Amino acid sequence: MKSTRAVLFALIHVVVYCHLSLGQSSSKSNFAFSFAGYNKQSKPFLCSPGGNITAMIATALGESNPLEIPTTNKRKPHVQCEKNDPVMGNVVKFTIYKDDNDGNNKNLTDRQRMEMKGEKAGKKGDTFLYAWWFKLDPNMKNSDKFYHIFQIKTGGKDKLAKLTKFALATLTLTNKDQLHLQLNNLNAEGKPSPKFSLEINQVKGKWIQAFVEAAYKKGSEGGYIRVTMKDENGKLLKDSTKIKHNMWWDNDSYPFRPKWGLYRMKSPAYQPSDWQLFQNVQIWKKN
């Protein structure tokens, strides 16, 4: 049955209409997403073995240079199209190795990064919805140091980039707080939000549907974030509901963008390599 669903997904790109509400939960998997009141900004996220996976991700996410890859372990695969997943068919696979570096900033020698980024499009007053499927390595080891699998970050450069030291929001894995949402402030690191957390074992080794809705405004002006996750069969795992937060930091601020992948502090606790699979990564903008 699962292989049949995967074939159908790959051939016809099934469209299922869904909404970010508790009523969204169903017994069926939402292989593709559509949201009333939103316009899709991204292109199909479907890889082909042997194809140009970087170009596919660039086209899908609207970012000309979408990958941030370690400059270490160049003979080992960091990004590849893995075929014949029993549920999803062909999927994008990110791998990070225990001795990898942060190729995006070699001065930060205490961390490692394997990420893809979307277009810098989240402007003040906009509301975006990021929807995707992911599957974490079932043998993944974590520590009490950060291990981000999703971030909302600034697209600023030069002096604008210096305005923010931290991501606006992250989905992070730690032994202490498990899979949790962390909300940060202008140059001030926040704490794990009590509104969204899941046991890591609830999501490792399983296909998970994730939704992050972000209204890019100051909290006093209606700024909020909402995180929802469901399992492969559409069962609701957690819905944070809308969390009021300063989702815009400064009058001289700049567009925000999403990032997906594996970004972590180095730790001796990690196994030789970890991986994460992705399918159907999408970006939507509210009308």
DALINLIN-V784561 format. One record per residue. RES is the residue in one small letter. SS is DSSP state (@ for helix, = for strand, . for the rest). PSI is psi in degrees with one decimal (* if undefined). Layout:
res={RES;RES}
ss={SS;SS}
psi={PSI;PSI}
//
This chain:
res={m;k;s;t;r;a;v;l;f;a;l;i;h;v;v;v;y;c;h;l;s;l;g;q;s;s;s;k;s;n;f;a;f;s;f;a;g;y;n;k;q;s;k;p;f;l;c;s;p;g;g;n;i;t;a;m;i;a;t;a;l;g;e;s;n;p;l;e;i;p;t;t;n;k;r;k;p;h;v;q;c;e;k;n;d;p;v;m;g;n;v;v;k;f;t;i;y;k;d;d;n;d;g;n;n;k;n;l;t;d;r;q;r;m;e;m;k;g;e;k;a;g;k;k;g;d;t;f;l;y;a;w;w;f;k;l;d;p;n;m;k;n;s;d;k;f;y;h;i;f;q;i;k;t;g;g;k;d;k;l;a;k;l;t;k;f;a;l;a;t;l;t;l;t;n;k;d;q;l;h;l;q;l;n;n;l;n;a;e;g;k;p;s;p;k;f;s;l;e;i;n;q;v;k;g;k;w;i;q;a;f;v;e;a;a;y;k;k;g;s;e;g;g;y;i;r;v;t;m;k;d;e;n;g;k;l;l;k;d;s;t;k;i;k;h;n;m;w;w;d;n;d;s;y;p;f;r;p;k;w;g;l;y;r;m;k;s;p;a;y;q;p;s;d;w;q;l;f;q;n;v;q;i;w;k;k;n}
ss={.;@;@;@;@;@;@;@;@;@;@;@;.;.;.;.;.;.;.;.;.;@;@;@;.;.;.;.;.;.;.;.;.;.;.;.;.;=;=;=;.;.;.;.;.;.;.;.;.;.;.;.;@;@;@;@;@;@;@;@;@;.;.;.;.;.;=;=;.;.;.;.;.;.;.;.;.;.;=;=;=;=;=;=;=;.;.;.;=;=;=;=;=;=;=;=;=;.;.;.;.;.;.;.;.;.;.;.;.;.;=;=;=;=;=;=;=;.;.;.;.;=;.;.;.;.;=;=;=;=;=;=;=;=;=;=;.;.;.;.;.;.;.;.;.;.;=;=;=;=;=;=;=;=;.;.;.;@;@;@;@;.;.;.;.;.;.;.;=;=;=;=;=;=;.;.;.;=;=;=;=;=;=;.;=;.;.;=;.;.;.;=;=;=;=;=;=;=;.;@;@;@;.;=;.;.;.;=;=;=;=;=;=;=;=;.;.;.;@;@;@;.;.;=;=;=;=;=;=;=;.;.;.;.;.;=;=;=;=;.;.;.;=;=;.;.;.;.;.;.;.;.;.;.;.;=;=;=;=;=;=;=;=;=;=;.;.;.;.;.;.;.;=;=;=;=;=;=;=;=;=;=;=;=;=;=;.}
psi={-43.5;-40.5;-35.9;-42.8;-40.0;-41.4;-44.9;-42.4;-46.2;-34.7;-40.6;-0.9;68.4;136.4;123.7;128.0;129.5;164.3;153.8;73.1;164.7;-26.8;-5.8;-29.9;132.5;177.3;0.2;149.0;136.0;86.1;-36.8;160.8;151.9;139.3;122.7;132.9;2.4;150.4;133.7;129.5;-23.7;167.1;171.0;134.9;78.3;118.0;159.7;128.4;129.9;-8.9;178.1;93.9;-33.1;-42.9;-38.3;-46.9;-40.1;-45.7;-43.0;-43.1;-1.5;26.1;120.3;-29.4;77.3;-16.5;138.7;102.8;142.0;148.4;1.7;166.8;46.8;-20.3;-1.9;147.8;129.6;-33.8;127.7;163.2;111.8;127.7;159.7;35.2;134.7;-19.8;-44.0;-5.8;-133.0;131.7;155.3;131.1;124.1;135.4;136.2;141.3;154.5;-30.4;18.5;168.5;-175.9;94.7;-16.7;-25.6;91.8;-11.6;-20.4;83.5;-2.9;8.8;169.3;144.7;130.7;94.7;159.9;149.0;150.4;178.3;146.3;84.2;-8.2;88.9;163.6;129.8;-15.5;152.3;125.3;154.4;121.9;124.9;136.6;164.2;140.1;157.1;124.0;146.0;122.3;-19.5;9.6;136.2;142.3;171.0;-167.7;5.7;160.1;147.8;88.1;137.0;-9.0;141.9;150.2;118.8;165.6;150.8;9.7;156.6;168.8;-127.8;-27.3;-38.1;-26.9;-11.8;-27.8;129.7;-24.1;160.4;152.4;-42.6;149.3;152.5;120.0;147.0;125.6;156.8;-38.9;-49.4;3.1;-148.8;117.6;160.8;132.4;130.1;127.9;170.2;175.9;109.6;27.0;120.2;136.0;-166.5;160.8;133.5;133.2;-8.7;-18.1;116.1;149.4;149.7;135.0;-37.1;-15.2;-20.4;-19.7;138.0;14.2;148.7;127.9;136.5;128.4;141.1;127.5;118.1;126.4;120.8;108.7;79.3;162.8;152.4;-37.5;-13.5;10.7;13.6;136.6;166.6;147.4;132.1;129.5;137.0;143.3;156.5;-175.7;-31.6;7.0;3.2;130.5;125.0;-41.5;139.0;117.0;-16.5;180.0;126.5;116.3;130.2;153.8;94.8;10.9;130.6;-31.1;149.7;-25.0;23.7;-167.0;166.5;145.6;160.4;157.5;153.2;138.8;147.6;-140.2;105.6;118.3;157.8;145.1;147.1;141.6;-9.6;-20.0;150.9;171.6;-33.2;150.9;152.4;161.1;136.4;148.1;146.7;144.7;45.3;126.4;153.3;128.2;146.4;134.9;139.7;*}
//
